[in-house]
Amino acid sequence: MGKRALIGMANIIVKIVLLTFLLSGCVTSGSFCKIAKPIRLTEQTIDQLTDREVEQALSHNLKGQKLCGWRP
């Protein structure tokens, strides 16, 4: 996979993360578990993201663990 493809994939993941955060702020805690899914990142993807973006994905997954019982 080329560098351009990795950057494109990272951009898509960032958009998904941000959209998930925006949607999760507008729903009740019961609805979060119905619409949200864990964000699974590969090492290559993580290398392309900023620290802030990785932090957001981790925060999303921790919220899912707490509210929905997601497992790592």
C-alpha positions as CSV (number, residue, x, y, z in Angstrom):
1,M,0.0,0.0,0.0
2,G,1.5,3.3,-1.0
3,K,1.9,6.4,1.1
4,R,-0.9,8.2,-0.7
5,A,-3.3,5.3,0.0
6,L,-2.4,5.3,3.7
7,I,-2.9,9.1,3.9
8,G,-6.3,8.7,2.3
9,M,-7.3,5.9,4.7
10,A,-6.1,7.9,7.6
11,N,-8.2,10.9,6.5
12,I,-11.3,8.6,6.2
13,I,-10.7,7.3,9.7
14,V,-10.3,10.8,11.1
15,K,-13.6,11.8,9.5
16,I,-15.3,8.7,11.0
17,V,-13.9,9.5,14.4
18,L,-15.0,13.1,14.3
19,L,-18.5,12.1,13.0
20,T,-18.9,9.6,15.8
21,F,-18.0,12.2,18.4
22,L,-20.4,14.7,16.9
23,L,-23.2,12.1,16.9
24,S,-22.5,10.8,20.3
25,G,-22.9,14.3,21.7
26,C,-26.5,14.4,20.4
27,V,-27.9,11.1,21.7
28,T,-28.7,9.7,25.0
29,S,-26.4,7.1,26.6
30,G,-28.7,4.3,25.6
31,S,-28.6,5.2,22.0
32,F,-24.7,5.4,21.9
33,C,-24.5,1.6,22.1
34,K,-26.9,1.2,19.3
35,I,-25.2,3.4,16.8
36,A,-21.5,3.5,17.8
37,K,-18.9,0.8,17.0
38,P,-15.4,0.4,18.3
39,I,-12.7,2.1,16.2
40,R,-10.1,-0.4,15.2
41,L,-6.8,1.1,14.1
42,T,-3.8,-0.6,12.6
43,E,-0.2,0.4,13.5
44,Q,0.2,1.9,10.0
45,T,-2.9,4.0,10.5
46,I,-1.9,5.1,14.0
47,D,1.4,6.2,12.5
48,Q,-0.4,8.5,10.1
49,L,-2.7,10.1,12.7
50,T,-1.9,13.0,15.0
51,D,-1.6,12.4,18.8
52,R,-4.9,14.2,19.2
53,E,-6.7,11.9,16.7
54,V,-5.4,8.8,18.4
55,E,-6.5,10.2,21.7
56,Q,-10.0,10.8,20.3
57,A,-10.2,7.2,19.0
58,L,-9.0,5.9,22.4
59,S,-11.6,8.1,24.2
60,H,-14.4,6.8,22.0
61,N,-13.4,3.2,22.6
62,L,-13.1,3.7,26.4
63,K,-16.6,5.3,26.4
64,G,-17.8,2.2,24.5
65,Q,-16.2,-0.1,27.1
66,K,-17.8,1.7,29.9
67,L,-21.3,2.2,28.5
68,C,-21.6,-0.8,26.2
69,G,-19.2,-3.4,27.5
70,W,-16.9,-3.4,24.5
71,R,-13.8,-5.5,24.8
72,P,-10.4,-4.6,23.4
